């Protein structure tokens, strides 16, 4: 691959592929989304048919996602259906409840899943590339005294398995009703990536045979953690939680993070949420190791020269401690305008900035829709933040409702496509630009 690898949150190809920005349909309702359009993939014209219905029955939700791309000769683009998981992923999700509910179960695409405060897994996305979608499972249950958060990233291959068990110790005593301290929460997390390439650090590559042989392989990457959280303010309108996390990557390093989370639920028509964190990172350690970038950062191989990049190798070269900061802010104005952004940077490491931004303007009775997002990693000088390159992902869609249920729009995306070996394994990713005019049908049910 090129100098750097980007595995950033992919929101593409679908009138509903931006559903992680939107909310699920309300109970007892649904939407039938579909569209016909032209799709330029790597400069070649394709005809696209896309159906993405969603339904909600009480707390049960179903989302489907089927896109068919045909070339100018009328042949189906086979890259969309070359793995068993591609067929399974037509069912985008089956779910019960939502994240934060007493019970939450989701099967299928896992969008932005976080364990605990996020020091080990934060905003993890199991299907960042449309051509390599996966089906996983999350299961969360929370009672007044204890609970569990858990994830299994992919049924089609070995991947990430993780769980966090937490309890509120004072809820087991007579001090359970004491303000603040009664809600003190203590958690323990165990995660591991059991993918064959999770711990690959070095190897040799046979160019004629296109076969890679690992020479240094740490095996599964396992991370354990302890955390404590104290909700100092908890009302119907405002929540503020202080927390501290400790994480250890087995056979590598460890780190500590402290910070606060807040949520403003009723500020007129405005809702706010945010997070600020100071990170104390030891050598051979990376915070939030399993993140939205991880599925591509895990392993990539340049099929031209055989050079290797992997996330595990980044742990080996990080020979000195380096602290950092992380901040995130989200706003929702009357359900019409939504924006969320985050930025993180290490104190001493050059090119360590990571930016994430997304927004949506979609008035319920309005005549237009705007969706946009921008992600960038390896930011050095902040003046380069808005330069599209091999570290960037960008999408922008503008649509106009020509009729009540008909949206005509144009989507531009700067994203990535997988490169496969002779045995059909993904070994690399290359930049891909897409320009897609659409006619979408959005029919409430």
Secondary structure, 3 states (H helix, E strand, C coil): CCCCCCCCCCCCCCCCCCCCCCCCCCCCEEEEEEEEEEEEECCEEEEEEEECCEEEECCEEEEECEEEEECCCCCECHHHHCCHHHHHCCEEEEEECCCCCCEEEEEECCCCECCCCCCCEECECCCCCHHHCCCEEEEEEECCCEEEEEEECCCCCCCEEEEEEEECHHHHCCCCCCCCHHHCEEEEEEEEECCCCCCEEEEEEECCCCEEEEEEECCCEEEEEEEEEEEEEECCCEEEEEEEEEEEECCCCEEEEEEEEEEEEEECCEEEEEEEEEEEECCCCCCCCEECCHHHHCEEECCCCCCEEEHHHHHHHCCCCCCEEEEEEEEEECCCEEEEEEEEEECCCCCCEEEEEEEEECCCCCCEEEEEEEEEEEECCHHHCCCCCCCEEEEEEEEEEEECCEEEEEEEEEEEEEEECCCCCEEEEEEEEEEEEEEEEEEEC
